[in-house]
Amino acid sequence: MNTPLSEAMRKHIFKVLLFNENVSFSALFQDAFRSSSQFTYHLNQLIKENLVEKNNQKYKLSSKGKEVANYLSSETAENIKQPLIVIALLLKKNNKVLTSCSKKEPLKNLWGLSCFAKLRFGENVLTCLKNNCSRHLGYGLGDKIHFNGIFNIKTIHQKQLLLHNQILLFTSSDFKGELKEETLTRKNRWVTLKELAKLPQYPDNQFIIKKAHLKIFFELEREIESETLSFIYSL
């Protein structure tokens, strides 16, 4: 039931709840939608998707809904084409780097940086790095953490922007603890760069690791149809 009208209903619900909470059904519904049953269906779908909460016949955005709202225009409830901020950590030990393989989509069975996570609104970068390092790798991260630049990566499909990620890259050799070689979500392994080159890797991983020492801003653009990665510029 994904129609222009259903999209309009969902956008309308988000637009109202962006500015109000504990809103009644009658305050949410508009006569322009004609069918209250159809409107109820889409409202319930948003509740099922854990984007909207219902309590005592009143509606508000859930925590997940508020996170989604960060990517919406407050005027139109349309998606804002801003990058998803990802922090990434490359751990080094002698002539080896730590690489991880995800067990879930969209990077399933691909090897990449040892630690990466979406940076949530208001979250401290170093705290996020240390928490993810401890949770996913088993290592306690020290204070000698080096910032190694920003990779602004755009994925294009049929001449339209499909994904826009901005990776903030950090490196460190200051850690201690015992490596979790396998968890529920990933596998972790120390490898040389030659060994890493033989593994199936997620897009851009080799490029990011090779450029990590330069500490500058890179902008890359990938055409998904031709599977090409174009180096646009660096600053």
C-alpha positions in Angstrom: 0.0 0.0 0.0 2.8 2.4 -0.9 1.1 5.1 -2.9 1.6 8.9 -3.1 -1.4 9.3 -0.7 0.1 6.9 1.8 3.5 8.7 1.6 1.6 12.0 2.2 -0.1 10.5 5.3 3.2 9.3 6.8 4.9 12.7 6.1 2.0 14.5 7.6 2.2 12.3 10.8 5.9 13.0 11.1 5.5 16.7 10.5 2.9 17.1 13.2 4.8 14.9 15.7 8.1 16.7 15.0 6.7 19.7 16.9 4.1 18.1 19.2 3.7 15.1 21.5 0.7 13.4 23.1 -1.4 14.3 20.0 -4.9 12.8 19.7 -6.0 10.9 16.6 -8.5 13.7 15.7 -5.7 16.2 15.8 -3.5 14.1 13.6 -6.2 13.2 11.0 -7.0 15.6 8.1 -10.2 15.6 6.0 -8.0 15.7 2.9 -7.1 12.1 3.6 -10.8 11.1 3.3 -10.5 7.6 4.7 -9.9 7.4 8.4 -9.4 3.6 8.2 -6.6 4.0 5.6 -5.0 6.7 7.8 -5.3 4.4 10.8 -3.5 1.7 8.9 -0.5 3.9 8.1 -0.4 5.3 11.7 -0.4 1.7 13.0 2.4 0.8 10.6 4.5 3.6 12.0 3.8 2.2 15.5 4.8 -1.4 14.3 8.0 0.0 12.9 8.7 1.5 16.4 8.7 5.1 15.0 5.6 6.3 16.8 4.4 5.5 20.3 0.7 5.3 21.5 -0.2 5.9 25.1 -3.7 6.6 26.4 -5.0 7.3 22.9 -2.2 9.9 22.3 0.6 9.7 19.9 4.3 10.9 19.9 7.6 10.0 18.2 9.5 7.1 19.7 13.2 7.3 20.4 13.8 5.7 17.0 11.4 8.1 15.4 13.3 11.0 16.9 16.5 9.6 15.5 14.9 9.4 12.0 13.6 12.9 12.5 17.3 14.1 12.5 17.3 13.3 8.8 14.0 15.0 8.0 13.2 18.6 7.0 11.0 20.2 9.6 9.1 22.0 6.9 8.2 19.1 4.6 9.2 15.9 6.5 11.2 15.0 3.4 14.5 13.2 3.8 17.5 15.6 4.0 20.3 14.6 1.8 23.0 14.9 4.5 25.7 12.3 5.1 25.5 9.5 7.6 28.4 10.1 10.0 30.4 7.0 10.7 33.4 6.8 13.0 36.0 4.2 12.2 39.0 2.9 14.0 42.1 1.2 12.5 44.1 -0.6 15.2 47.8 -1.4 14.3 50.3 -3.7 15.9 53.8 -4.0 14.5 53.3 -4.8 10.8 49.7 -5.9 11.2 46.3 -4.3 11.2 43.1 -5.6 12.9 40.3 -6.3 10.4 36.7 -7.4 11.1 34.2 -9.4 9.1 30.5 -8.6 9.6 27.9 -11.4 9.9 25.0 -9.3 8.9 23.9 -7.3 5.9 24.7 -5.0 4.2 28.4 -5.9 4.8 28.0 -9.6 5.4 31.1 -11.7 4.8 33.2 -8.7 3.9 36.3 -7.7 5.8 37.0 -4.1 6.8 38.1 -1.7 9.5 38.3 -3.2 12.9 35.8 -0.9 14.6 33.2 1.3 13.1 29.9 2.8 14.3 27.2 5.3 13.4 27.7 8.5 15.4 24.5 9.3 17.1 23.3 12.9 17.7 25.1 14.5 20.6 27.4 11.5 21.2 31.0 12.1 22.2 33.3 10.7 19.5 36.1 9.3 21.7 33.5 7.8 24.1 31.8 6.1 21.2 35.1 4.8 19.9 36.2 3.3 23.3 32.8 1.7 23.9 32.7 0.1 20.5 36.3 -1.1 20.8 35.5 -2.8 24.1 32.2 -4.3 23.1 33.2 -5.6 19.7 36.9 -6.4 20.1 37.5 -6.9 23.8 40.2 -4.3 23.8 40.4 -1.3 26.2 41.4 1.7 24.1 44.0 4.1 25.6 44.2 7.8 25.1 46.7 7.8 22.2 44.2 8.0 19.5 45.1 9.8 16.2 42.6 11.5 13.9 43.4 10.5 10.3 41.0 12.5 8.2 37.5 12.4 6.7 36.3 10.3 3.8 33.2 11.7 2.1 31.7 8.9 0.1 28.8 9.1 -2.3 27.2 6.1 -3.9 25.2 6.9 -7.1 22.5 4.7 -8.7 20.9 5.7 -12.0 22.4 9.2 -11.6 20.6 9.6 -8.2 22.4 9.8 -4.8 21.7 6.5 -3.1 24.0 6.6 -0.1 26.1 9.3 1.4 28.5 8.3 4.2 31.1 10.5 5.9 33.7 8.4 7.6 35.8 10.0 10.4 38.9 7.8 10.6 41.0 7.3 13.7 44.1 5.1 14.3 45.7 3.8 17.4 48.2 1.3 18.8 47.3 2.1 22.4 45.1 -0.7 23.6 45.2 -3.8 25.9 43.0 -6.8 26.6 42.2 -10.1 25.0 40.8 -10.1 21.4 37.3 -11.5 20.9 38.1 -13.5 17.7 34.3 -14.0 17.1 31.1 -12.5 18.5 27.5 -12.8 17.5 27.9 -10.1 14.9 31.5 -10.3 13.6 34.8 -12.0 13.3 38.1 -10.3 14.1 41.6 -11.1 12.9 45.1 -9.6 12.9 46.5 -9.6 9.3 49.3 -8.1 7.3 48.3 -5.8 4.4 49.2 -8.5 1.9 46.9 -11.0 3.8 44.1 -8.4 3.9 44.4 -7.8 0.1 43.4 -11.5 -0.5 40.2 -11.2 1.6 36.9 -10.0 0.3 36.5 -6.5 1.6 33.8 -4.0 1.8 33.9 -1.1 -0.7 36.6 1.5 -0.2 38.4 -0.4 2.6 41.7 -0.7 0.8 41.6 2.9 -0.3 40.9 4.2 3.2 43.7 2.1 4.8 46.3 3.2 2.2 45.4 6.8 2.6 45.0 6.7 6.4 48.5 8.3 7.0 47.8 11.4 5.0 45.3 13.1 7.5 43.3 15.0 4.9 39.8 15.2 3.5 38.9 12.9 0.6 35.8 13.0 -1.5 34.9 9.8 -3.5 32.0 8.9 -5.7 31.0 5.4 -6.6 28.8 4.5 -9.6 26.9 1.4 -8.5 26.0 0.4 -12.1 29.6 0.2 -13.3 31.1 -0.6 -9.8 33.7 2.1 -10.3 35.1 4.3 -7.6 36.1 7.8 -8.7 38.6 9.9 -6.8 37.1 13.4 -7.0 39.4 15.5 -4.8 41.3 15.9 -1.6 42.1 18.9 0.6 
